[in-house]
Amino acid sequence: MSQTVAEKSAVKAVLIDTTRCIGCRSCQVTCKQWNDLRAEKTELPRSGLGLQNPAKLSANTFVVVTYKEIPDAQAPGGLRYISTKRQCMHCDEPACASACPVTALEKTASGAVVYTGDKCLGCRYCMWACPFGVPTAEWDSLAPKIKKCTLCADRVTEPAPLERNGQKLTDEERGRFRAAQAIPACVKQCPANALHFGDREAMVAEARARIAKHPARYVDHIYGEKEAGGTSTLYLTAVPFEKLGLPKVGNESYPARSVPALSAVPAAVVGVGAALGATYALHRRRAEVARVEPTREPSPRPSDHHVEFEPVPSRFWTRINVLLAALMAVAGLSFVARFALGLGATTNLSNTYAWGLWIVFDLMWIAAAAGAFVTAGIIYVFRREDLYSIGRSAVLMGLLSYSFVAVTLAADLGLPWHFYQLALQAPKHSAMFEVAWCVALYCTILVLEFVPVPLERLGLRRAADAWAKWAPVYVVVALTLFVWLMSRSVAYAGAALAVFSLMAYAFRPRPGEKAVPIMLAIAAVTFSTMHQSSLGSLFLLMPDKLAAAWWSPVIPIQFFLSAVSAGVALVILMQMWVARAYHRRLNAEQLASLGKIAFWALAVCEVVRFADLAARGQLGLAFTGPKAGLFAIEVVALGLLPLAMLASSKVRETPKLLGLASSLVVGGVLLNRANVVLFSMNLKGPIPQNDPAGYFPTLVEWGISVGLIAATIFLFGLAVRYLPILPKEETASRH
């Protein structure tokens, strides 16, 4: 993402010299006038704010002049009073623009980071990605957009007129016009010459010249020259910058932390898909050899692939289902209220907590729903046909879960009707863009995986044959499209097309052979590997906010591994719940096999977690820092304890103990997601980042979340009653 010399020379910047600022706030007032912003309600200043008002940035305030009283024995009264203009830093490599999935925020050639509301989804990822607390949202609007300083890009890029009053202007006159008018409104208005605007290189040179001329007046550093990779807002001051509230952000650009992970996605899709195909081919070959070698020892796992499924008729309107229906009605009313009254009126989200319960809920649900892709991979790629009977229920739960995640996102997004922009825009390195497309395509795979169930129920044999024929073709198209969207590279897309087409051809059913949905299974595992890990990539842009025990450069890997653990554990719990709810026998052998898989998945997850902490020197701090309690519960009580339990074959073969261990695993992963989004976050709010808001979900937020969980259980039960989801009772092993 580095700029060329020519590009850098065209970048503009504003130099803010705090030693010259008189605190008149003319810049603040002029900004409101030029951008047609409403006035803020005057508040009694908090202790320590002095004359500062408004207190912080908002959708109606793009500039705040802060006031600081700095102890100084040389100053009159022993105090030095410093006013500082705070605004968007206009980073050279802005985290907000890197986060945006639809390029609603973009870095322009002039250096300004601008916003286009007609593209925006209202995901508010930019608000958390920004290390300076700049973007804010219009919480009082039914269609809340993001608001921020644009460095008056409309003024800066405005061409000088060719004539005035009918007289053609000379080049010199047009140059004077641009020098006087093609600058930010705040700079033009400043009466103390505290603001200076021009080419960034010239502003840096000017700042260095001032430091050299008056070394006793300035700290020998230009804030913004290298901070966060460099910015187009530069500061000079006489006191340490942190005393003015300017955060320590390091010199590395924030997108540099996420770009490597996202750049690896196209190659990873092809590589993971090819590895899965090779694994399936190896296991299929072994099975073929076993069939033609009569002396070969039989497989220790009995084949259950040809198990028959059946609906499970039972009384529908039980007390539980009545309660679930009531909760669904509450969710429906809450959903209507959210759009009728707006996000600001129905949630407790704010410029501090731009994300809340719904994002926690989505991350939890997606992690728990990983059982769908895990079982698909185990059953088909690794040919564990003894687990075939659990496949349909796992896929159904995954399909319902992902469908309702989409409903939650529709409620959470400020401008969900702009979803089509995901197909029109091409952001370079947005984790949100990758997750959006990956989840959308994975949902279509889940639908195709589930389609044979209703077709079987309706007896549509020809439709089932068409599904078997065309599903692999769709997989090739979907995976190739995804690689193209992530890379915009003909070479990568061509490689994906070649690899997946070759597999679809090689794995086609032979004459007389029953079709196996191996390509759907490969697509399910590949897409899920990408989006489960990229959900972790979302937080790579937040090293300043997420506690070090959770933030890690390998958090994408940790998210994927923990999702596998949670997915397997939830499948175990789901089988136990189905057996109890429908008075069916438990297949203890299947559960024990799943318990062993859960053990190895959790073991790998915990090893990676602790190895990462040790490598970063955070292991001791994780157990002693301010979040030590949360960390200990997550990794000890809900990680190491169930790991020790699952290591015992006796525990795995005892349903009650296996259920307890699985519950702990699921609880640990759910707590991890809650910790990452809320509990281990150090959120400071918008500039000047000294008055963060609190957060607790409203009834509307709870209503939608709980109601969708109820809808998942309700619809799962409905499907079990009328569709062949569960195996016939006589095929199940006795408990």
KAUR-V592518 format. One record per backbone hydrogen bond with DSSP energy under -0.5 kcal/mol. CO is the residue of the C=O (numbers start at 0). NH is the residue of the N-H. E is the energy in kcal/mol with one decimal. If there is no record, write none. Layout:
co=<CO,CO>
nh=<NH,NH>
e=<E,E>
This chain:
co=<3,4,5,6,6,7,10,12,13,13,14,14,15,15,16,16,24,25,26,27,28,29,30,31,31,32,42,45,48,57,60,63,63,65,67,67,68,69,71,74,75,77,79,79,81,83,83,85,88,88,89,90,92,93,94,95,99,103,105,105,107,109,111,111,113,114,115,115,120,121,123,123,124,124,125,129,132,135,136,137,138,140,144,146,149,151,151,152,154,161,163,166,169,170,171,172,173,174,175,176,176,177,180,183,184,185,189,193,195,197,198,199,200,201,202,203,204,205,206,207,208,209,211,213,213,218,220,221,222,223,225,226,229,229,231,233,234,235,236,239,240,240,241,244,246,249,253,253,254,254,255,257,258,259,261,263,264,265,266,267,268,269,270,271,272,273,274,275,276,277,278,279,280,281,282,283,284,285,286,287,288,291,292,299,303,307,309,310,315,317,318,319,320,321,322,323,324,325,326,327,328,329,330,331,332,333,334,335,336,336,337,341,342,351,352,355,355,356,357,358,359,360,361,362,363,364,366,367,368,369,370,371,372,373,374,375,375,376,376,377,382,383,384,386,387,389,390,391,392,393,394,395,396,397,398,399,400,401,402,403,404,405,406,407,408,412,414,415,417,418,419,419,420,420,428,429,430,431,432,433,434,435,436,437,438,439,440,441,442,443,444,445,446,447,449,449,450,451,452,453,454,454,458,459,460,461,462,463,464,465,466,469,470,471,472,473,474,475,476,477,478,479,480,481,482,483,488,489,490,491,492,493,494,495,496,497,498,499,500,501,502,504,509,515,516,517,518,519,520,521,522,523,524,525,526,527,528,529,530,531,532,532,533,535,536,537,538,541,541,544,546,546,551,553,553,554,555,556,557,558,559,560,561,562,563,564,565,566,567,568,569,570,571,572,573,574,575,576,577,578,579,585,586,587,588,589,590,591,592,593,594,595,596,597,598,599,600,601,602,603,604,605,606,607,608,609,610,611,612,612,613,617,618,619,619,620,620,624,626,627,628,629,630,631,631,632,634,635,638,639,640,641,642,644,647,648,650,652,653,654,655,656,657,658,659,660,661,662,663,664,665,666,667,668,669,670,671,672,673,673,674,677,679,680,683,685,686,697,698,699,700,701,702,703,704,705,706,707,708,709,710,711,712,713,714,715,716,717,718,719,722,725,727,727,728>
nh=<7,8,9,9,10,10,199,197,15,233,16,195,17,235,19,20,28,29,30,31,32,33,34,35,36,35,44,48,51,60,57,65,85,83,69,81,70,79,74,77,78,71,69,81,67,65,85,63,231,232,231,93,254,97,98,99,102,115,107,113,110,11,107,113,105,116,118,119,414,413,126,127,127,128,129,132,686,146,138,140,343,143,137,135,152,154,155,156,157,168,166,163,173,174,175,176,177,178,179,180,181,181,182,187,188,189,192,16,14,12,202,203,204,205,206,207,208,209,210,211,212,213,214,216,217,220,222,224,234,230,228,229,91,92,13,15,222,17,218,242,243,245,244,246,248,227,256,257,257,258,259,261,262,263,264,267,268,269,270,271,272,273,274,275,276,277,278,279,280,281,282,283,284,285,286,287,288,289,290,291,292,293,295,301,306,727,725,312,317,321,322,323,324,325,326,327,328,329,330,331,332,333,334,335,336,337,338,339,340,341,341,345,346,353,349,358,359,360,361,362,363,364,365,366,367,368,369,370,371,373,374,375,376,377,378,379,380,380,381,383,384,386,387,389,390,393,394,395,396,397,398,399,400,401,402,403,404,405,406,407,408,409,410,411,412,415,417,418,420,421,422,423,423,424,430,433,434,435,436,437,438,439,440,441,442,443,444,445,446,447,448,449,450,451,452,453,454,455,456,457,458,459,460,463,464,465,466,467,468,469,470,473,474,475,476,477,478,479,480,481,482,483,484,485,486,487,492,493,494,495,496,497,498,499,500,501,502,503,504,505,506,507,512,517,520,521,522,523,524,525,526,527,528,529,530,531,532,533,534,535,535,536,537,538,539,540,541,544,545,681,549,550,554,556,557,558,559,560,561,562,563,564,565,566,567,568,569,570,571,572,573,574,575,576,577,578,579,580,581,583,582,587,590,591,592,593,594,595,596,597,598,599,600,601,602,603,604,605,606,607,608,609,610,611,612,613,614,615,617,618,616,621,622,622,623,623,624,627,630,631,632,633,634,635,636,637,639,640,642,643,644,645,646,647,651,652,653,654,657,658,659,660,661,662,663,664,665,666,667,668,669,670,671,672,673,674,675,676,677,678,679,680,546,682,690,688,56,701,702,703,704,705,706,707,708,709,710,711,712,713,714,715,716,717,718,719,720,721,722,311,724,309,730,731,731>
e=<-2.5,-2.1,-0.8,-0.8,-0.6,-1.0,-3.3,-2.0,-0.5,-2.7,-0.6,-1.9,-0.8,-2.3,-1.6,-0.7,-2.2,-2.8,-2.1,-1.5,-2.1,-3.0,-2.2,-0.5,-2.4,-0.8,-0.6,-2.1,-2.1,-1.2,-1.9,-0.7,-3.1,-2.0,-0.7,-2.5,-0.5,-3.2,-1.4,-2.3,-1.0,-2.4,-3.2,-0.6,-2.1,-2.6,-0.6,-2.1,-1.5,-0.8,-1.4,-0.7,-0.6,-1.8,-2.1,-1.7,-0.6,-2.6,-0.6,-2.4,-1.5,-3.4,-3.2,-0.7,-2.2,-0.6,-1.5,-0.9,-2.8,-1.6,-0.6,-0.8,-0.6,-2.0,-1.9,-0.6,-2.5,-2.8,-1.7,-1.8,-0.8,-0.6,-1.8,-1.9,-0.8,-0.9,-2.7,-2.0,-1.0,-2.8,-2.1,-2.7,-2.6,-2.1,-2.1,-2.1,-2.1,-2.3,-1.8,-2.9,-0.5,-1.6,-2.0,-2.1,-1.7,-1.3,-0.5,-2.8,-3.4,-2.5,-2.3,-2.6,-2.1,-2.5,-2.4,-2.3,-2.1,-2.2,-2.1,-2.5,-2.3,-2.3,-0.5,-1.5,-1.2,-2.8,-0.7,-1.8,-2.2,-2.9,-2.0,-2.4,-3.2,-0.5,-2.4,-3.1,-1.6,-2.4,-3.2,-1.4,-1.5,-1.7,-1.2,-0.5,-0.8,-3.3,-1.8,-0.5,-1.2,-2.7,-0.5,-2.2,-2.9,-1.0,-1.1,-2.4,-2.6,-1.7,-2.8,-3.4,-2.3,-2.4,-2.3,-2.4,-2.3,-2.5,-2.2,-2.5,-2.5,-2.2,-2.3,-2.7,-2.3,-2.1,-2.0,-2.1,-2.4,-2.2,-1.5,-1.4,-0.9,-0.7,-1.7,-0.7,-1.5,-2.7,-0.8,-0.5,-2.5,-2.1,-2.2,-2.5,-2.5,-2.0,-2.2,-2.1,-2.0,-2.0,-2.1,-2.3,-2.4,-2.6,-2.5,-2.1,-2.5,-2.3,-1.4,-2.3,-2.7,-0.5,-1.5,-1.3,-1.7,-1.0,-1.6,-0.6,-2.1,-3.2,-2.3,-2.6,-2.5,-2.6,-2.8,-1.8,-2.6,-2.4,-1.4,-1.0,-1.8,-2.3,-2.4,-1.7,-2.3,-2.6,-2.9,-2.2,-0.8,-0.8,-1.9,-1.8,-1.6,-1.9,-1.4,-1.7,-1.6,-1.8,-2.4,-2.5,-2.2,-2.2,-2.8,-2.6,-2.4,-2.6,-1.9,-2.1,-1.7,-1.6,-1.2,-2.3,-2.6,-2.0,-1.6,-2.4,-2.8,-0.5,-1.9,-1.5,-2.2,-2.0,-1.6,-0.7,-0.5,-2.3,-0.6,-1.9,-2.7,-2.6,-2.2,-2.4,-2.9,-2.1,-2.5,-2.3,-2.2,-1.3,-1.5,-2.4,-2.2,-2.2,-2.4,-1.8,-1.8,-0.5,-2.0,-0.7,-1.9,-2.3,-2.1,-2.2,-0.8,-2.2,-1.5,-1.9,-2.2,-2.1,-2.3,-2.3,-1.6,-2.7,-2.5,-2.3,-2.1,-2.1,-2.2,-3.1,-2.6,-2.1,-2.7,-2.3,-2.2,-2.3,-2.6,-2.1,-1.6,-3.5,-2.4,-2.7,-2.2,-2.5,-2.6,-2.4,-2.7,-2.5,-1.9,-2.2,-1.9,-2.3,-2.2,-2.7,-2.6,-1.1,-2.9,-2.7,-2.0,-2.6,-2.4,-2.6,-2.4,-2.5,-3.0,-2.1,-2.4,-1.9,-2.7,-2.7,-1.3,-2.3,-1.6,-0.6,-0.8,-1.3,-1.1,-1.6,-1.5,-0.6,-1.6,-1.2,-2.5,-2.7,-2.2,-2.9,-1.8,-0.5,-2.0,-2.5,-1.9,-2.6,-2.4,-1.8,-2.0,-1.9,-2.6,-2.9,-2.2,-2.2,-2.6,-1.9,-1.9,-2.2,-2.8,-2.3,-1.8,-2.6,-2.8,-2.2,-2.0,-3.1,-2.4,-2.6,-0.7,-1.2,-2.2,-2.3,-1.9,-2.5,-2.4,-1.8,-1.9,-2.7,-2.0,-2.0,-2.4,-2.6,-2.6,-2.2,-1.9,-2.7,-2.4,-2.4,-2.1,-2.5,-2.5,-2.2,-2.0,-2.5,-2.5,-1.9,-2.9,-0.9,-1.0,-2.3,-1.0,-0.6,-0.5,-0.8,-2.7,-1.8,-2.4,-2.8,-2.3,-2.3,-2.6,-2.3,-1.2,-1.9,-2.0,-2.7,-1.7,-2.3,-2.0,-2.9,-1.2,-1.5,-2.0,-1.7,-1.2,-0.7,-2.9,-2.7,-2.0,-2.6,-2.6,-2.2,-2.0,-2.0,-2.5,-2.6,-2.4,-2.1,-2.5,-2.4,-2.0,-2.1,-2.1,-2.9,-2.5,-2.1,-2.7,-1.5,-2.8,-1.5,-2.1,-0.7,-0.7,-3.0,-2.8,-2.4,-3.1,-2.3,-1.8,-3.0,-2.0,-1.9,-1.5,-2.3,-2.2,-2.0,-2.0,-2.7,-2.8,-2.1,-2.3,-2.1,-2.6,-2.3,-1.7,-1.3,-2.6,-2.3,-2.1,-2.6,-1.9,-0.5,-1.3>
